[in-house]
């Protein structure tokens, strides 16, 4: 159970004909009674934001941070589709609103799939009602919704977190994403629900912090998207809660979903944590870690299970942060292969065993300060090229 775990929410998923394969391609997450609750969103920073992003931003503004439902579709991004695309997104919201008995502006919309292809709203709109009509609080309904938003994902991504201190609230979430994953944010859609009580302003702050420490610390290929959206709805059924505790739970949900996305990345054979320590500041450490994590050459070395630390040092040197080659060290699996900017004697067999595993830990010590940061990434596998060498 994920988005239907917190009290006050229902979900549904099904097919409305967007995907030619006939697989599920529409999901809805809504309040149980169709009434609006506190809501917040974080969206792509791309200036080429897709129609659903534009519409959801406008709806959150018009409703002053309240929403009764989120409708999500897969198979067509409805991006770079002009005014017809915005009209299509509005019609999707209207179709859901009519079914649950709310105002159109109280429905938010997320879409994912191919860019630049007109959205077939005339075919889809009549089929929305029957899917939404099936909404309920069951585990199966949540699972159906998570499955319906998949594109190149191989598995659905769900999580449910219960507050640890006895606060009595829960946070659930579902997401999709397997490529075009880069900080700020990724090619991803995520919907979170909670039964905690929070006003829209506080909820926005909590969500922004949760995204910054999770979705913004992952990268697969350094490519950002036009449709990135993370939304949260709070029913308030659990009553007032400590906002710091809510923030920890939201971060935990976001981090779980982010990690699941990296684990399911297109063509990836390795999950890699690039950790930078000894930087002049935490911000510089994150920047340096991202530079290494997004390097095509480093990714190729990781795929080949080759601890080629020279490529890592080269990337650190162009990261735009404080750097002194004579102070740098690089480790794989806790074993230092480079010390003070030169090769270090080490147990090559032990390093090889670490590199052969599914999870690789890489640490770069700049030797300049106390700044720390980490980015979760993957190797560059043959499957990634196979998936993306044509329109997909």
Buried (B, 14 or more C-beta within 10 A) or exposed (E): BBBBBBBBBBBBBBBBBBBEEEEBBBBBBBBBEBBBBBBBBBBBEBEEBBBBBBBBBBBBEEBEBBBBBBBBBBBBBBBBBEEEBBBBBBBBBBBBBBBBEBBBBBBBBBBBBEBEBEBBBEEBBEBBEEBBEBBEBBBEBBBBBBBBBBBBBEEBBBBBBBBEEEBBBBBBBBBBBBBBBBBBBBBBBBBBBBBBBBBBEBBBBBBBBBBBBBBBBBBBBBBBBBBBBBBBBBBBBBEEBEBEBBBBBBBBBBBBBBBBBBBBBBBBBBBBBBBBBBBBBBEBBBBBBBBBBBBEBBBBBBBEBEBBBBBBBBBBBEBEBBBEEEBBBBBBBEBBBBBEBEEBEBEEEEBBEBBEEEEBBBBBBBBBBEBBBBBBBBBBBEEBEEBBEEEE
